[in-house]
Structure formats: C-alpha cells, structure tokens
Amino acid sequence: LHFETNKGLCSPVVHSCDSRLTLHGWMDGLVPDFLKQREQDFLKLEETENAFGPGPLLLLYNVPTAIDDDEINAMIEDGAREAHRQGCTIYRIYNSKDDHSGALLDLSLKQALEQIASGKWEQKHIAADQASKDGIILFFSGFSNAEMMATFHIMAQEIYQETGGLSPACAKAVPNAMQKPLRQVLSEIAGDHENAEQAE
C-alpha cells in the first residue's frame, strides 16, 4: 500500500534503490509497526484528491544544490509531462534561520503555496555548502498523483546517488494540512519519515 498522512506525508520511505520495496510502499508483511499503530493518521494515496493545491508547484526542502534547477526541470519533464507543460514552479527551502526563510516558514501551508505560486517569493540562492542534507523532502502541490509518484521515483534515485544513500520524503498538499504553519508541516513530515526509516 502507498500511504500519505493528514500532515501531508506520503510514502515516508520509498527507497527506489531498495529491491524489497515497491514504488507504492511496503510489500505485504513489511509495513512498519508504527504505521499499523497510527493507521488513523494515514490515508491511502488513491483516496486523496488528485492534483490538489496551488500549482503545479514543487517545494524542494534541503535538496542538495548540486542538483540544480535545470536538472530538476528535466526530471519533472520526464515524470510529469502535464505539470511541465503547465509550467511547474520550483522553490527551494533550507534549514535556515535567516529572516527570509523564517517569514515564509511561519505562513500557513495554504498561504505559502499560494504566494510561491503567484511569484511573490523570490528564490534566495544558497551556497552548496550551506544546504543541509538532513530531512530532505519533495513536497508536491497541484500534481496528479500519478505524475507526482513518477517524478518522485526519478528524483529519489538522483538524490540517493548525490547524497551517498539518503532518501527523501515524498509529500503532497492535502486539505487537512493547509491551515498549519509550513514550518510545522515540514517538521512533521521529516519526523514521520525518520520514524519510518528507523522502523524498517
């Protein structure tokens, strides 16, 4: 089964390089206990609204800058032709305490996505050595579920190789998360992703 949480998390540990796992999550008998114990917190991906949220838009949280935007665009084109055709907005956020990042992270998820999609937030460039590789998240808004998963599958492989074995969390915008601060949403996704990996 492929899972996503009300917090915005889907498929917390899809390891495209791990033959034990399918693209859609854990094979029978391999679902971590923490998911079974928190079943009420999770939704099956196919039960969520398709292409929900402003966009198409992709938030890259702590994605290494060595994977530049041209590469990201090429991977979106390969995995999400319709989103690419519509003109997908890419926006990078890093673990940063500067005022620019802080102001954006303090907005609700809905406000942040809408303002990024409208072009209100200018991308701040961060040097590669400042980009944290801890808690990497690919957050999709306005993508169909099929295109989101195809794009995630491609990007996860690239991130895995670039970071020497780290796997990103894949997340999508869902109605229950839209009023939460973006900072909280990302923190919860990263926490669930870490718990899922430890439970393997």
Helices and strands as residue ranges (DSSP letters): E 3-5, E 9-10, H 33-37, G 39-41, E 42-44, G 45-47, E 57-61, H 69-79, H 81-86, E 89-93, H 99-105, H 109-117, G 128-130, E 137-141, H 145-163, E 169-172, G 175-177, H 182-198
